[in-house]
Amino acid sequence: MGKFIVSEFLCEQRQELPVASADISEKSILVVGANVGLGFEASVHLAQLRPKHLLVTARDVAKCQQTIIDIQQRASISAIDAQPLELGSFKSVVQFVNQFEEDGFQVNALIANAGMQTTRYSKTVDGWETTLQVNYLSTALLSILMLPHLIETSTPQSASRLVIVSSELHYLANKLSGAGRWPSILEKLDDLDYCTSSVMSDRYNLSKLLEVMFVRELSSRLPASTPVAVSAVNPGFCHSRLTRSTETNPFMRLGVATMKTLLARTTEMGSRTLVHPAVEPGEIGRHGRYLSCCEPKEESDYVLSTEGREVSRRVWLETIDVLNKVDSRVQRIVDEHLRAR
Ligand SMILES: NC(=O)c1ccc[n+]([C@@H]2O[C@H](COP(=O)([O-])OP(=O)(O)OC[C@H]3O[C@@H](n4cnc5c(N)ncnc54)[C@H](OP(=O)(O)O)[C@@H]3O)[C@@H](O)[C@H]2O)c1
């Protein structure tokens, strides 16, 4: 059953996870949000495996430069570049993809790791609620614009990978119930009047649910002849800076620190869940799946329910509509590479 079960969570938190050792000397890997946390540790792992090329992103040029220095302190790699990417701006996503193409880079695996957690309502420069855009819409835009590049490098022997970093907290998302009756799901989720404090307290979980749905929708539209393996991963509860903006008072800080001391995986252990699906064989079995402890696991009951499937399909269509207004390549990529459902 796709539910958050405390005993299962505790068991998984203690599980030792596999260290990737695949030969990636001919692979080019892209890690989004690599300056700190899970993205940084995943990048160090990948750099130690000596890929053909490692491209990492951080939100600005200064962070990009520092990220390269930090990774090189832990792994000797010269085939590394960093490009700025701010998910709170569609323009930045488009600029990133254009620069990637101008530089003639290739990608065999894209780890869409960057994400944020807040319970405060704010808007991005594009007018979307920030968590909705950063964790979901911009991640979807990047994934779709990069899809032709993943397809280009994919082979039947070794499929390219799209790894979207989600969370087990998608099991707890509870604000989509009844969404099948909303005229526009994304507009409602964005609406200030709808986004009460109770809705915003679920926003991070919801953004992770939307990522799981996106992976299922995208993978179900990729023809079998297109060997790109797409998965949503759960890194587990890990030490990182993710909760920084929710630790608004000393009690919260103490509570989170205690929870982390008792339960959290090290950042390095958590990062293995990102690296494994990006480089290890077995990608076809992971295609379209939600992964926990590097293995496929059932998505939430809501995702698998009749309503969840219909909401998921509608969110996909609305997402493509929104993103195509940002960049008309989106619909072209969908028409060219995905089948209708
Ligand atoms: N840690 C956990 O327990 C846990 C559990 C489940 C899932 N996750 C997921 O794991 C992923 C990585 O999180 P983490 O735990 O490593 O947290 P983190 O230490 O806060 O790292 C998050 C990364 O995302 C970047 N980022 C945040 N907002 C961004 C934006 N608007 N545009 C571009 N990049 C942005 C951050 O850049 P800055 O440093 O510049 O902000 C940083 O590189 C996230 O998707 C998170 O939801 C984490």
The ligand as a Gaussian input file, in Angstrom:
#p B3LYP/6-31G(d) Opt

LIG

0 1
 N       16.956000      16.641000       3.024000
 C       15.906000      15.839000       3.089000
 O       15.577000      15.286000       4.163000
 C       15.085000      15.581000       1.861000
 C       14.082000      14.605000       1.930000
 C       13.317000      14.342000       0.802000
 C       13.546000      15.059000      -0.360000
 N       14.518000      16.027000      -0.402000
 C       14.712000      16.739000      -1.673000
 O       16.083000      16.712000      -1.997000
 C       16.392000      17.825000      -2.836000
 C       17.671000      18.492000      -2.325000
 O       17.401000      19.060000      -1.067000
 P       18.479000      19.137000       0.110000
 O       17.917000      18.373000       1.235000
 O       19.839000      18.852000      -0.380000
 O       18.321000      20.681000       0.494000
 P       19.348000      21.905000       0.436000
 O       20.568000      21.583000       1.189000
 O       18.538000      23.075000       0.858000
 O       19.712000      22.021000      -1.123000
 C       18.752000      22.447000      -2.034000
 C       19.406000      22.829000      -3.331000
 O       18.385000      23.379000      -4.182000
 C       18.790000      24.694000      -4.559000
 N       17.650000      25.580000      -4.754000
 C       16.739000      25.985000      -3.847000
 N       15.914000      26.888000      -4.392000
 C       16.312000      27.051000      -5.678000
 C       15.888000      27.877000      -6.742000
 N       14.880000      28.739000      -6.606000
 N       16.541000      27.782000      -7.931000
 C       17.579000      26.950000      -8.076000
 N       18.057000      26.167000      -7.101000
 C       17.421000      26.230000      -5.907000
 C       19.644000      25.180000      -3.411000
 O       20.409000      26.302000      -3.803000
 P       20.750000      27.458000      -2.682000
 O       21.725000      26.842000      -1.737000
 O       21.306000      28.569000      -3.495000
 O       19.448000      27.806000      -2.030000
 C       20.455000      23.920000      -3.168000
 O       21.433000      23.774000      -4.147000
 C       15.168000      18.722000      -2.826000
 O       14.422000      18.533000      -4.005000
 C       14.374000      18.220000      -1.629000
 O       12.990000      18.457000      -1.766000
 C       15.283000      16.290000       0.676000

